[in-house]
Structure formats: C-alpha cells, structure tokens
C-alpha cells in the first residue's frame, strides 16, 4: 500500500503542500543578490558595510560574506573559507538543496531527509528553530572574535 509520500513502486514524492518550483524562487533570489554583491566587490572593491562591526568592532556571523563571494568568483576556495567558514558551508548546502529542487521541479524524484529527522524537525516550533539558529550565531560570533 502506498503512503502519501510514496507513489507506485516506492517512488518518493513530496509532502502535500510543498512545491519545489515555488521554493526555488526565493532561493534563486538569494543567490542572485549574493552573486551581484560578490561581483561588485570582486570588480570594484566596494562591499556592504556591517553596522554590528561599526558599533562593536567585532565581526558579525555574516561578516566576510561579500569577500567570501568575491574569492569564490576568483576560484579561491581556501580564501573563501578563511573569510567565513560557516557562510561557505551554508551556501554550499543551499546549493545542493537548490540542485535537488531543480531536479524535482523538472519531474525527477523528490529528495527528503530520513523520516526520523523530518519528524524530529516537525516536532519543534519555528520559534525554537529560530532560537537554536540565534544561539549558534552568538556562539560563532564570540568564538570567531576571541580566538
């Protein structure tokens, strides 16, 4: 018997309500803005100022993102990692997710996390997820500025 997330012959389908093509729009916008800012920095040296850094003198969790993008445009992954390793890993993961969603939008199979991971994730509230993200950002900010 097929479940709502499987089709014929056990083919995995997306949960009801999720549309990969719709999810690609904001992801494509994110990458387009990032590419534009990185290209501007790589060609002119002009970047986005950080108000957190201007006030505190510390790098925020996103500081180095524009320089990271400029380094990636020049093919220098080591420098990109040095500018902001967390952002580089995040962009790489978003890129993988984007490729999977493109495949799905073109009629390919849906790639989803294992059921146990998905169930644990869905047991949390958006506020709990935001709290974890902010706590990680604070820890990263403190560590990158003190070490």
C-alpha positions as protocol buffer text, in pm:
chain_id: "A"
residue {
  index: 1
  type: UNK
  ca { x: 0 y: 0 z: 0 }
}
residue {
  index: 2
  type: UNK
  ca { x: 137 y: 341 z: -94 }
}
residue {
  index: 3
  type: UNK
  ca { x: 170 y: 609 z: 172 }
}
residue {
  index: 4
  type: UNK
  ca { x: 111 y: 980 z: 95 }
}
residue {
  index: 5
  type: UNK
  ca { x: 486 y: 1023 z: 47 }
}
residue {
  index: 6
  type: UNK
  ca { x: 538 y: 727 z: -185 }
}
residue {
  index: 7
  type: UNK
  ca { x: 394 y: 656 z: -524 }
}
residue {
  index: 8
  type: UNK
  ca { x: 399 y: 349 z: -742 }
}
residue {
  index: 9
  type: UNK
  ca { x: 700 y: 119 z: -700 }
}
residue {
  index: 10
  type: UNK
  ca { x: 805 y: 303 z: -383 }
}
residue {
  index: 11
  type: UNK
  ca { x: 892 y: 627 z: -567 }
}
residue {
  index: 12
  type: UNK
  ca { x: 923 y: 910 z: -314 }
}
residue {
  index: 13
  type: UNK
  ca { x: 702 y: 1213 z: -357 }
}
residue {
  index: 14
  type: UNK
  ca { x: 698 y: 1547 z: -183 }
}
residue {
  index: 15
  type: UNK
  ca { x: 465 y: 1600 z: 112 }
}
residue {
  index: 16
  type: UNK
  ca { x: 140 y: 1773 z: 21 }
}
residue {
  index: 17
  type: UNK
  ca { x: 176 y: 2149 z: 6 }
}
residue {
  index: 18
  type: UNK
  ca { x: 545 y: 2162 z: -89 }
}
residue {
  index: 19
  type: UNK
  ca { x: 625 y: 2268 z: -444 }
}
residue {
  index: 20
  type: UNK
  ca { x: 990 y: 2264 z: -544 }
}
residue {
  index: 21
  type: UNK
  ca { x: 935 y: 2513 z: -826 }
}
residue {
  index: 22
  type: UNK
  ca { x: 784 y: 2765 z: -580 }
}
residue {
  index: 23
  type: UNK
  ca { x: 1062 y: 2706 z: -328 }
}
residue {
  index: 24
  type: UNK
  ca { x: 1323 y: 2778 z: -596 }
}
residue {
  index: 25
  type: UNK
  ca { x: 1210 y: 3139 z: -640 }
}
residue {
  index: 26
  type: UNK
  ca { x: 1339 y: 3278 z: -308 }
}
residue {
  index: 27
  type: UNK
  ca { x: 1646 y: 3055 z: -328 }
}
residue {
  index: 28
  type: UNK
  ca { x: 1727 y: 3187 z: -675 }
}
residue {
  index: 29
  type: UNK
  ca { x: 1674 y: 3542 z: -549 }
}
residue {
  index: 30
  type: UNK
  ca { x: 1915 y: 3480 z: -261 }
}
residue {
  index: 31
  type: UNK
  ca { x: 2183 y: 3350 z: -497 }
}
residue {
  index: 32
  type: UNK
  ca { x: 2122 y: 3633 z: -748 }
}
residue {
  index: 33
  type: UNK
  ca { x: 2168 y: 3901 z: -481 }
}
residue {
  index: 34
  type: UNK
  ca { x: 2475 y: 3723 z: -344 }
}
residue {
  index: 35
  type: UNK
  ca { x: 2625 y: 3691 z: -690 }
}
residue {
  index: 36
  type: UNK
  ca { x: 2557 y: 4056 z: -764 }
}
residue {
  index: 37
  type: UNK
  ca { x: 2715 y: 4177 z: -438 }
}
residue {
  index: 38
  type: UNK
  ca { x: 3011 y: 3944 z: -483 }
}
residue {
  index: 39
  type: UNK
  ca { x: 3066 y: 4056 z: -843 }
}
residue {
  index: 40
  type: UNK
  ca { x: 3051 y: 4420 z: -734 }
}
residue {
  index: 41
  type: UNK
  ca { x: 3310 y: 4355 z: -463 }
}
residue {
  index: 42
  type: UNK
  ca { x: 3532 y: 4146 z: -692 }
}
residue {
  index: 43
  type: UNK
  ca { x: 3538 y: 4415 z: -962 }
}
residue {
  index: 44
  type: UNK
  ca { x: 3534 y: 4739 z: -762 }
}
residue {
  index: 45
  type: UNK
  ca { x: 3631 y: 4650 z: -406 }
}
residue {
  index: 46
  type: UNK
  ca { x: 3306 y: 4801 z: -278 }
}
residue {
  index: 47
  type: UNK
  ca { x: 3126 y: 4589 z: -22 }
}
residue {
  index: 48
  type: UNK
  ca { x: 2836 y: 4605 z: 218 }
}
residue {
  index: 49
  type: UNK
  ca { x: 2913 y: 4776 z: 548 }
}
residue {
  index: 50
  type: UNK
  ca { x: 2829 y: 4596 z: 869 }
}
residue {
  index: 51
  type: UNK
  ca { x: 2650 y: 4805 z: 1135 }
}
residue {
  index: 52
  type: UNK
  ca { x: 2733 y: 4548 z: 1405 }
}
residue {
  index: 53
  type: UNK
  ca { x: 3103 y: 4576 z: 1326 }
}
residue {
  index: 54
  type: UNK
  ca { x: 3083 y: 4956 z: 1309 }
}
residue {
  index: 55
  type: UNK
  ca { x: 2934 y: 4970 z: 1660 }
}
residue {
  index: 56
  type: UNK
  ca { x: 3123 y: 4689 z: 1835 }
}
residue {
  index: 57
  type: UNK
  ca { x: 3440 y: 4636 z: 1632 }
}
residue {
  index: 58
  type: UNK
  ca { x: 3357 y: 4264 z: 1619 }
}
residue {
  index: 59
  type: UNK
  ca { x: 3276 y: 4060 z: 1310 }
}
residue {
  index: 60
  type: UNK
  ca { x: 2912 y: 3951 z: 1299 }
}
residue {
  index: 61
  type: UNK
  ca { x: 2815 y: 3600 z: 1182 }
}
residue {
  index: 62
  type: UNK
  ca { x: 2782 y: 3726 z: 824 }
}
residue {
  index: 63
  type: UNK
  ca { x: 3096 y: 3942 z: 814 }
}
residue {
  index: 64
  type: UNK
  ca { x: 3324 y: 3825 z: 537 }
}
residue {
  index: 65
  type: UNK
  ca { x: 3036 y: 3700 z: 323 }
}
residue {
  index: 66
  type: UNK
  ca { x: 3096 y: 3951 z: 44 }
}
residue {
  index: 67
  type: UNK
  ca { x: 3470 y: 3885 z: 47 }
}
residue {
  index: 68
  type: UNK
  ca { x: 3393 y: 3513 z: 52 }
}
residue {
  index: 69
  type: UNK
  ca { x: 3178 y: 3552 z: -259 }
}
residue {
  index: 70
  type: UNK
  ca { x: 3449 y: 3754 z: -432 }
}
residue {
  index: 71
  type: UNK
  ca { x: 3704 y: 3485 z: -352 }
}
residue {
  index: 72
  type: UNK
  ca { x: 3470 y: 3218 z: -489 }
}
residue {
  index: 73
  type: UNK
  ca { x: 3430 y: 3416 z: -811 }
}
residue {
  index: 74
  type: UNK
  ca { x: 3808 y: 3405 z: -842 }
}
residue {
  index: 75
  type: UNK
  ca { x: 3809 y: 3030 z: -769 }
}
residue {
  index: 76
  type: UNK
  ca { x: 3991 y: 3069 z: -437 }
}
residue {
  index: 77
  type: UNK
  ca { x: 3803 y: 2832 z: -207 }
}
residue {
  index: 78
  type: UNK
  ca { x: 4072 y: 2845 z: 66 }
}
residue {
  index: 79
  type: UNK
  ca { x: 4040 y: 3223 z: 98 }
}
residue {
  index: 80
  type: UNK
  ca { x: 3662 y: 3198 z: 87 }
}
residue {
  index: 81
  type: UNK
  ca { x: 3677 y: 2952 z: 377 }
}
residue {
  index: 82
  type: UNK
  ca { x: 3907 y: 3184 z: 571 }
}
residue {
  index: 83
  type: UNK
  ca { x: 3670 y: 3480 z: 527 }
}
residue {
  index: 84
  type: UNK
  ca { x: 3366 y: 3298 z: 669 }
}
residue {
  index: 85
  type: UNK
  ca { x: 3367 y: 2918 z: 701 }
}
residue {
  index: 86
  type: UNK
  ca { x: 3011 y: 2893 z: 833 }
}
residue {
  index: 87
  type: UNK
  ca { x: 2867 y: 3101 z: 550 }
}
residue {
  index: 88
  type: UNK
  ca { x: 3064 y: 2898 z: 294 }
}
residue {
  index: 89
  type: UNK
  ca { x: 2926 y: 2569 z: 428 }
}
residue {
  index: 90
  type: UNK
  ca { x: 2576 y: 2722 z: 439 }
}
residue {
  index: 91
  type: UNK
  ca { x: 2597 y: 2842 z: 79 }
}
residue {
  index: 92
  type: UNK
  ca { x: 2725 y: 2500 z: -31 }
}
residue {
  index: 93
  type: UNK
  ca { x: 2434 y: 2326 z: 144 }
}
residue {
  index: 94
  type: UNK
  ca { x: 2184 y: 2570 z: -8 }
}
residue {
  index: 95
  type: UNK
  ca { x: 2338 y: 2499 z: -348 }
}
residue {
  index: 96
  type: UNK
  ca { x: 2289 y: 2125 z: -303 }
}
residue {
  index: 97
  type: UNK
  ca { x: 1928 y: 2180 z: -193 }
}
residue {
  index: 98
  type: UNK
  ca { x: 1874 y: 2404 z: -496 }
}
residue {
  index: 99
  type: UNK
  ca { x: 2003 y: 2136 z: -734 }
}
residue {
  index: 100
  type: UNK
  ca { x: 1777 y: 1875 z: -572 }
}
residue {
  index: 101
  type: UNK
  ca { x: 1477 y: 2107 z: -605 }
}
residue {
  index: 102
  type: UNK
  ca { x: 1557 y: 2178 z: -971 }
}
residue {
  index: 103
  type: UNK
  ca { x: 1567 y: 1803 z: -1037 }
}
residue {
  index: 104
  type: UNK
  ca { x: 1233 y: 1763 z: -858 }
}
residue {
  index: 105
  type: UNK
  ca { x: 1076 y: 2059 z: -1041 }
}
residue {
  index: 106
  type: UNK
  ca { x: 1179 y: 1904 z: -1372 }
}
residue {
  index: 107
  type: UNK
  ca { x: 994 y: 1585 z: -1285 }
}
residue {
  index: 108
  type: UNK
  ca { x: 1266 y: 1390 z: -1106 }
}
residue {
  index: 109
  type: UNK
  ca { x: 1237 y: 1219 z: -769 }
}
residue {
  index: 110
  type: UNK
  ca { x: 1183 y: 1416 z: -450 }
}
residue {
  index: 111
  type: UNK
  ca { x: 1479 y: 1406 z: -211 }
}
residue {
  index: 112
  type: UNK
  ca { x: 1378 y: 1438 z: 153 }
}
residue {
  index: 113
  type: UNK
  ca { x: 1555 y: 1386 z: 486 }
}
residue {
  index: 114
  type: UNK
  ca { x: 1504 y: 1050 z: 655 }
}
residue {
  index: 115
  type: UNK
  ca { x: 1164 y: 1015 z: 824 }
}
residue {
  index: 116
  type: UNK
  ca { x: 1312 y: 1024 z: 1176 }
}
residue {
  index: 117
  type: UNK
  ca { x: 1495 y: 1350 z: 1112 }
}
residue {
  index: 118
  type: UNK
  ca { x: 1189 y: 1504 z: 947 }
}
residue {
  index: 119
  type: UNK
  ca { x: 964 y: 1401 z: 1238 }
}
residue {
  index: 120
  type: UNK
  ca { x: 1204 y: 1548 z: 1497 }
}
residue {
  index: 121
  type: UNK
  ca { x: 1223 y: 1870 z: 1297 }
}
residue {
  index: 122
  type: UNK
  ca { x: 845 y: 1897 z: 1270 }
}
residue {
  index: 123
  type: UNK
  ca { x: 807 y: 1849 z: 1648 }
}
residue {
  index: 124
  type: UNK
  ca { x: 985 y: 2181 z: 1702 }
}
residue {
  index: 125
  type: UNK
  ca { x: 821 y: 2518 z: 1664 }
}
residue {
  index: 126
  type: UNK
  ca { x: 952 y: 2792 z: 1436 }
}
residue {
  index: 127
  type: UNK
  ca { x: 1045 y: 2993 z: 1748 }
}
residue {
  index: 128
  type: UNK
  ca { x: 1252 y: 2702 z: 1881 }
}
residue {
  index: 129
  type: UNK
  ca { x: 1432 y: 2670 z: 1546 }
}
residue {
  index: 130
  type: UNK
  ca { x: 1500 y: 3044 z: 1541 }
}
residue {
  index: 131
  type: UNK
  ca { x: 1629 y: 3027 z: 1898 }
}
residue {
  index: 132
  type: UNK
  ca { x: 1874 y: 2750 z: 1806 }
}
residue {
  index: 133
  type: UNK
  ca { x: 1989 y: 2945 z: 1499 }
}
residue {
  index: 134
  type: UNK
  ca { x: 2042 y: 3261 z: 1704 }
}
residue {
  index: 135
  type: UNK
  ca { x: 2227 y: 3071 z: 1978 }
}
residue {
  index: 136
  type: UNK
  ca { x: 2459 y: 2919 z: 1715 }
}
residue {
  index: 137
  type: UNK
  ca { x: 2515 y: 3266 z: 1566 }
}
residue {
  index: 138
  type: UNK
  ca { x: 2607 y: 3408 z: 1907 }
}
residue {
  index: 139
  type: UNK
  ca { x: 2849 y: 3122 z: 1979 }
}
residue {
  index: 140
  type: UNK
  ca { x: 3009 y: 3157 z: 1635 }
}
residue {
  index: 141
  type: UNK
  ca { x: 3040 y: 3536 z: 1677 }
}
residue {
  index: 142
  type: UNK
  ca { x: 3206 y: 3508 z: 2017 }
}
residue {
  index: 143
  type: UNK
  ca { x: 3442 y: 3230 z: 1909 }
}
residue {
  index: 144
  type: UNK
  ca { x: 3549 y: 3397 z: 1584 }
}
residue {
  index: 145
  type: UNK
  ca { x: 3625 y: 3724 z: 1763 }
}
residue {
  index: 146
  type: UNK
  ca { x: 3803 y: 3583 z: 2068 }
}
residue {
  index: 147
  type: UNK
  ca { x: 4010 y: 3309 z: 1903 }
}
